[in-house]
């Protein structure tokens, strides 16, 4: 049994089913979770592929969205560069 919250990916249409099984809503994270001490086996269909801790860890060099010149790039749009704040976006 888990010692902390286990966050779930529960579609809105299935929230009542998750709640019936004992899932709780975390308003800060805006996610459903299994409370500590509750068996998570019943929630297998909604379990996140990676736990919360690993989704908030620092990216590795291979997976980093920061390119060689230090600009953030969106990983799924090849030429996208986020606004850096140093120049007006309309120039």
Secondary structure, DSSP 8 states (H G I E B T S, - for coil): --SS-EEE---GGGHHHHHHHT-EEETTTTEEEE-TTS-GGGGGGGB-SS-HHHHTS---TTT-SB-TTS-BB-TTSTT-B---SSS-TT-
